[in-house]
């Protein structure tokens, strides 16, 4: 009988732990809420997004937000598969990545800290513009110089701890100033649309 109870308890623990790694799971959302990593998404005004970035003290060149809910959904399904995510583009705005840390926040760390990053040119010269065509630039601090790299970094207010971690990482990279890069914050919150 004790073996059966141990097996049942072990099975429950396995289910709970594995659910933590499944982003759409009810268990993982509940766990993220308890730890403060997830808040119920709210409809946001563009001024709230800008104010959030200013209060957080993040260094950025531009803040982008989807033009409307259809554009946000398209971005989410086509380009931004999870939040946070870092997309890297070279000075010609061709999508590139690094061998280590593909498709994750680690991309930026590996890319900027490695003196000889193993760059992979995806030969995609349209992704940057396709993303931008679905967005509005709601704030720009960009100067007229051309950076060597563009980092498009997805984030959301409903993931506060992850967002603050990525903002801190951006500030640390900016302070080192080892790479001439432009930081574009792509907000993935739900935008409050004006009343018609």
Secondary structure, DSSP 8 states (H G I E B T S, - for coil): -HHHHHHHHHHHHHHHHHHHT-TT-HHHHHHHHHHTS-----EE-HHHHHHHHHHHT---SEEEEESSHHHHHHHHHHT--SSSEEEEEETT--EEEESTTTTSTHHHHHHHH-TT--EEEEEESSHHHHHHHTEEEEEE---SS--SEEEEEEE-TTSHHHHHHHHHHHHHHHHHT-S-EEEEEEE-SEE-----
